[in-house]
Amino acid sequence: MQTLLFLSGVSMEFEKLFNDSIEYTRETLVGHWVRWLIFIVLSLPFALVRFVIDPQKIMTGSKIHWEMIPWGYLAILVIAGVLTSFFISGYMVRIYRGMRPAPDFTGWSSLFIDGIKLDIVMLAWFLPAIILMLLLLLVALGGMLWPGLFVNFGGTIPNIIIGLVLLVIVLALLIIAALYVTMGAIRFARTGNMVEGWNYSAISAIIRRIGWGNYVIALVLFFFASIFFNLVVSIPALIPYVGWIVPVCLSPLLTVFAARYFTLIYETGEIQPPVPSLP
């Protein structure tokens, strides 16, 4: 009975989180068409990459014709996409700070700088795993191409053991990064200090106050909600020529929802200042 009551309480809390995040998303975009249009324009460079690379032209079976790729146009779109994504990240920083009503796209220089800082904070959480993945790739290639590169006692078993150990460490680092990266990003936004975005002990304390069980449930619920959203959006994307426009137009909904959703979760783990007693 106690378990049922506990589960009922958790579902009510998460229902409140979802409802608040949906309402915030509606307030941010619906009726504010210029703001929504800015989101779409900032997302266009990466969306247009599909028109530069035609898989039917550059691939014959499993062979890739690298010379058929228009590297110049591709580089322009990728660079433009990275630069415009900083503005979207900067807007997320403002949502992370708890701004309500939702902010406008103003102060473009601060948006850009905050976006760069946010992306650096988030990338740094995954950097150890990325480095070890590259090392794992080196071990795999070393075992196949240069057998003498690693110590080999009667075969490739040492290389396999090294690879498995690195793989386990990589998976552990990816799990830690996935658990901490968003809370670290919000902590950076709240404090304005990039170092605080990597403050492992402080972020752990926030998650403990949220409750590890509640936090993991929140991540799982968002994971399935985002999958459902992407599946729904991908259906009209199958329409030839114009279908790609639908995901681009609707992607701001998930972006704003996610930022608000995790902001609310973070706030449940913040230490609230004591309420002063009445004289």
DACOR-V745200 format. One record per backbone hydrogen bond with DSSP energy under -1.0 kcal/mol. NH is the residue of the N-H (numbers start at 1). CO is the residue of the C=O. Records with the same first field share a line. If there is no record, write none. Layout:
# DACOR-V745200
NH->CO ; CO
This chain:
# DACOR-V745200
5->1
6->2
7->3
8->4
9->5
10->6
11->7
12->8
13->9
14->10
15->11
16->12
17->13
18->14
19->15
20->16
21->17
22->18
23->19
24->20
25->21
26->22
27->23
28->24
29->25
30->26
32->29
36->32
37->33
38->34
39->35
40->36
41->37
42->38
43->39
47->43
48->44
51->48
52->49
53->49
57->54
58->54
59->55
60->63
63->60
65->58
66->64
68->65
69->66
71->69
74->70
75->71
76->72
77->73
78->74
79->75
80->76
81->77
82->78
83->79
84->80
85->81
88->84
89->85
90->86
91->87
92->88
93->89
94->90
95->91
96->92
97->93
98->95
99->94
106->104
111->107
112->108
113->109
114->110
115->111
116->112
117->113
118->114
119->115
120->116
121->117
122->118
123->119
124->120
127->123
130->126
131->127
132->128
133->129
134->130
135->131
136->132
137->133
138->134
139->135
140->136
141->137
142->138
143->139
144->140
145->141
149->146
154->152
160->156
161->157
162->158
163->159
164->160
165->161
166->162
167->163
168->164
169->165
170->166
171->167
172->168
173->169
174->170
175->171
176->172
177->173
178->174
179->175
180->176
181->177
184->180
185->181
186->182
187->183
188->184
189->185
190->186
191->187
192->188
197->194
198->195
199->196
200->198
203->199
204->200
205->201
206->202
207->203
208->204
209->205
210->206
211->207
215->211
216->212
217->213
218->214
219->215
220->216
221->217
222->218
223->219
224->220
225->221
226->222
227->223
228->224
229->225
230->226
231->227
232->228
233->229
234->230
238->235
239->236
242->240
243->239
245->242
246->243
248->244
249->245
250->246
251->247
253->250
255->251
256->252
257->253
258->254
259->255
260->256
261->257
262->258
263->259
264->260
265->261
266->262
267->263
268->264
269->266
